[in-house]
Amino acid sequence: MSRYIISPAASQDLDEISDYFVSRSVEADERFINGFEQKCKNLVNFPNMGRSYAEVEPSL
């Protein structure tokens, strides 16, 4: 099974987003975290899913 790695910058962003949610609603924060983790797992299992953004950046 493949795994995903979150960069340090992305991890810091996620911490800040999580702090924002938890300051307003613990349940909202849990939904955000669970949803993000599920999306990461989906990308590991289906790395070519979604649309291309090559017109914005060729590597996307």
Beta strands, then each sheet from edge to edge (+ up, - down):
end
